[in-house]
Amino acid sequence: MKLAAKLLLSLVGLALVAIAVTGWVEHQRRAELLALDIDQDQRVGHVLQESISALCEDAGVDVCQRLVESINQATPRRSIQWVWVRDIPDAQLRHDIEAVDMNAHDLGRRVVWRTRREDQGTDVRYLYAPLRLVGSPPAVIEISESLAPHDAFIRRSDVHAAALGVVVLFLGSALAVILGVLVVGRPVRLLSESVRALGEGRHMPPIVLRSGDELADLANELNNVGARLAARERLQHADRLRTIGQLASGVAHELGTPLSVIGVRARLIATGEATGNEAVENARVILDTSSRMTPRVRQLLDYSRRQGAQMELVDLRQVVNGSLAMVEPLVDKHGVQVETQLPERPVLVCADQTQLQQVVINMAVNGIQAMPRGGRLRIEVGQGRPGGSLGRADAHADFPWIRVTDDGPGVAPEHLDQVFDPFFTTKPVGEGTGLGLAVVHAIVQEHGGSVTVSNEPGHGASFTVFLPPVREQPALERLAS
């Protein structure tokens, strides 16, 4: 639910920003409305100022006072009064009124306005428009308006804004929970389980997301990766079984003689022909012979058993020796001479030992099949620089490598780009499936390495597997010692 919490915080933050912006815009709008209202009062005061002043010259002050009273009755929203300047108790206000420039073009300079809080706690705005009177004391038209409706409007707006904020926060929280649980939480949980299963070598059922978004695209990609890994694992297992079939013929021949010896000795004991010390000696021969057979059978069973990748520090020298023990019957059957060149110190890689043995066995079997009349098979282990073959930033480091070279006819130049393609083979029907080198290429790539082939037609082919170097120096020193 961490992602849901982030979504919730994001939505809440967005809602708060939206409310703040809305409040600021509303505040600006209120200020504009207030300015317009003041401007309107100034214009009204200016009209009354000019009209009443002109009427006083023609009809007298009494008529103007009655007119102002009539206007006041006709405008209930505002209070319009005739006020003598001498009756205004505020000395500063009287001074400001007397200082008004009646000839100014700016309306704001021809009126005076104040805002005062009355006894009821309500603000009232007063506007004073001086009159031009001849032969009479100075007077003004007082236009007053209560700001209570304006304040009430502001309070209602604040309440509405607060309510809107609460609604937005509630809806945002609900939306975040829905997104976190249904839209994001469940798909992410399924994707995490699928990735964890792939990392552990298990295969999960395909993830079906019908949302049509990026998570659905990621689920489809994971499904494709899982399908490819499953297909690769089936391919490797099928090739392993095929290799076991090839090795089995040699193993059967190798085990035939020991089994005959065991049968003869056991028959002597069972029929009573061998008794006493002779029976004990026969039993000892049977035990020794069966002990030599058991590891070979166990190796075949372990090699053919399907299991997930188990990455660990592996010495390539042990990988080669274990692989040669597996192909020894096939080597003897085809009359091939095996030469090994192994360094004195361990050559360590982080890999699955069983899969690396499959790589060496496949390359060795490929070389043996390329020499049906016998020949020499060379297997070397070392460390060096693969150049640009890996396309890595550390391509100049010393990479552990295994090289298998045969004395066969080599690979035709037009087939060099196809030797690692699945089901590609130049062998006669029944002698090859075209999977061996394809599996080699797949396993090596899965380990982050590369495999190259160098070829001289008529002089054999050489396959070299480069693997990433191990960086844990303490582990290297510990195993090397």
Secondary structure in CASP SS format (residue, H / E / C, confidence):
PFRMAT SS
TARGET T0000
AUTHOR 0000-0000-0000
METHOD secondary structure of the structure
MODEL  1
M C 1.00
K H 1.00
L H 1.00
A H 1.00
A H 1.00
K H 1.00
L H 1.00
L H 1.00
L H 1.00
S H 1.00
L H 1.00
V H 1.00
G H 1.00
L H 1.00
A H 1.00
L H 1.00
V H 1.00
A H 1.00
I H 1.00
A H 1.00
V H 1.00
T H 1.00
G H 1.00
W H 1.00
V H 1.00
E H 1.00
H H 1.00
Q H 1.00
R H 1.00
R H 1.00
A H 1.00
E H 1.00
L H 1.00
L H 1.00
A H 1.00
L H 1.00
D H 1.00
I H 1.00
D H 1.00
Q H 1.00
D H 1.00
Q H 1.00
R H 1.00
V H 1.00
G H 1.00
H H 1.00
V H 1.00
L H 1.00
Q H 1.00
E H 1.00
S H 1.00
I H 1.00
S H 1.00
A H 1.00
L H 1.00
C H 1.00
E H 1.00
D H 1.00
A H 1.00
G C 1.00
V H 1.00
D H 1.00
V H 1.00
C H 1.00
Q H 1.00
R H 1.00
L H 1.00
V H 1.00
E H 1.00
S H 1.00
I H 1.00
N H 1.00
Q H 1.00
A H 1.00
T C 1.00
P C 1.00
R C 1.00
R C 1.00
S E 1.00
I E 1.00
Q E 1.00
W E 1.00
V E 1.00
W E 1.00
V H 1.00
R H 1.00
D H 1.00
I C 1.00
P C 1.00
D C 1.00
A H 1.00
Q H 1.00
L H 1.00
R H 1.00
H H 1.00
D H 1.00
I H 1.00
E H 1.00
A C 1.00
V C 1.00
D C 1.00
M C 1.00
N C 1.00
A C 1.00
H C 1.00
D C 1.00
L H 1.00
G H 1.00
R H 1.00
R C 1.00
V C 1.00
V E 1.00
W E 1.00
R E 1.00
T E 1.00
R E 1.00
R E 1.00
E C 1.00
D C 1.00
Q C 1.00
G C 1.00
T C 1.00
D E 1.00
V E 1.00
R E 1.00
Y E 1.00
L E 1.00
Y E 1.00
A E 1.00
P E 1.00
L C 1.00
R C 1.00
L C 1.00
V C 1.00
G C 1.00
S C 1.00
P C 1.00
P C 1.00
A E 1.00
V E 1.00
I E 1.00
E E 1.00
I E 1.00
S E 1.00
E E 1.00
S E 1.00
L C 1.00
A H 1.00
P H 1.00
H H 1.00
D H 1.00
A H 1.00
F H 1.00
I H 1.00
R H 1.00
R H 1.00
S H 1.00
D H 1.00
V H 1.00
H H 1.00
A H 1.00
A H 1.00
A H 1.00
L H 1.00
G H 1.00
V H 1.00
V H 1.00
V H 1.00
L H 1.00
F H 1.00
L H 1.00
G H 1.00
S H 1.00
A H 1.00
L H 1.00
A H 1.00
V H 1.00
I H 1.00
L H 1.00
G H 1.00
V H 1.00
L H 1.00
V H 1.00
V H 1.00
G H 1.00
R H 1.00
P H 1.00
V H 1.00
R H 1.00
L H 1.00
L H 1.00
S H 1.00
E H 1.00
S H 1.00
V H 1.00
R H 1.00
A H 1.00
L H 1.00
G H 1.00
E C 1.00
G C 1.00
R C 1.00
H C 1.00
M C 1.00
P C 1.00
P C 1.00
I C 1.00
V C 1.00
L C 1.00
R C 1.00
S C 1.00
G C 1.00
D C 1.00
E H 1.00
L H 1.00
A H 1.00
D H 1.00
L H 1.00
A H 1.00
N H 1.00
E H 1.00
L H 1.00
N H 1.00
N H 1.00
V H 1.00
G H 1.00
A H 1.00
R H 1.00
L H 1.00
A H 1.00
A H 1.00
R H 1.00
E H 1.00
R H 1.00
L H 1.00
Q H 1.00
H H 1.00
A H 1.00
D H 1.00
R H 1.00
L H 1.00
R H 1.00
T H 1.00
I H 1.00
G H 1.00
Q H 1.00
L H 1.00
A H 1.00
S H 1.00
G H 1.00
V H 1.00
A H 1.00
H H 1.00
E H 1.00
L H 1.00
G H 1.00
T H 1.00
P H 1.00
L H 1.00
S H 1.00
V H 1.00
I H 1.00
G H 1.00
V H 1.00
R H 1.00
A H 1.00
R H 1.00
L H 1.00
I H 1.00
A H 1.00
T H 1.00
G C 1.00
E C 1.00
A C 1.00
T C 1.00
G C 1.00
N H 1.00
E H 1.00
A H 1.00
V H 1.00
E H 1.00
N H 1.00
A H 1.00
R H 1.00
V H 1.00
I H 1.00
L H 1.00
D H 1.00
T H 1.00
S H 1.00
S H 1.00
R H 1.00
M H 1.00
T H 1.00
P H 1.00
R H 1.00
V H 1.00
R H 1.00
Q H 1.00
L H 1.00
L H 1.00
D H 1.00
Y H 1.00
S H 1.00
R C 1.00
R C 1.00
Q C 1.00
G C 1.00
A C 1.00
Q C 1.00
M C 1.00
E E 1.00
L E 1.00
V E 1.00
D E 1.00
L H 1.00
R H 1.00
Q H 1.00
V H 1.00
V H 1.00
N H 1.00
G H 1.00
S H 1.00
L H 1.00
A H 1.00
M H 1.00
V H 1.00
E H 1.00
P H 1.00
L H 1.00
V H 1.00
D H 1.00
K H 1.00
H H 1.00
G C 1.00
V E 1.00
Q E 1.00
V E 1.00
E E 1.00
T E 1.00
Q E 1.00
L C 1.00
P C 1.00
E C 1.00
R C 1.00
P C 1.00
V C 1.00
L E 1.00
V E 1.00
C E 1.00
A E 1.00
D C 1.00
Q H 1.00
T H 1.00
Q H 1.00
L H 1.00
Q H 1.00
Q H 1.00
V H 1.00
V H 1.00
I H 1.00
N H 1.00
M H 1.00
A H 1.00
V H 1.00
N H 1.00
G H 1.00
I H 1.00
Q H 1.00
A C 1.00
M C 1.00
P C 1.00
R C 1.00
G C 1.00
G E 1.00
R E 1.00
L E 1.00
R E 1.00
I E 1.00
E E 1.00
V E 1.00
G E 1.00
Q E 1.00
G E 1.00
R C 1.00
P C 1.00
G C 1.00
G C 1.00
S C 1.00
L C 1.00
G C 1.00
R C 1.00
A C 1.00
D C 1.00
A C 1.00
H C 1.00
A C 1.00
D C 1.00
F E 1.00
P E 1.00
W E 1.00
I E 1.00
R E 1.00
V E 1.00
T E 1.00
D C 1.00
D C 1.00
G C 1.00
P C 1.00
G C 1.00
V C 1.00
A C 1.00
P H 1.00
E H 1.00
H H 1.00
L H 1.00
D H 1.00
Q H 1.00
V C 1.00
F C 1.00
D C 1.00
P C 1.00
F C 1.00
F C 1.00
T C 1.00
T C 1.00
K C 1.00
P C 1.00
V C 1.00
G C 1.00
E C 1.00
G C 1.00
T C 1.00
G C 1.00
L C 1.00
G H 1.00
L H 1.00
A H 1.00
V H 1.00
V H 1.00
H H 1.00
A H 1.00
I H 1.00
V H 1.00
Q H 1.00
E H 1.00
H C 1.00
G C 1.00
G C 1.00
S E 1.00
V E 1.00
T E 1.00
V E 1.00
S E 1.00
N E 1.00
E C 1.00
P C 1.00
G C 1.00
H C 1.00
G C 1.00
A E 1.00
S E 1.00
F E 1.00
T E 1.00
V E 1.00
F E 1.00
L C 1.00
P C 1.00
P C 1.00
V C 1.00
R C 1.00
E C 1.00
Q H 1.00
P H 1.00
A H 1.00
L H 1.00
E H 1.00
R H 1.00
L H 1.00
A H 1.00
S C 1.00
END
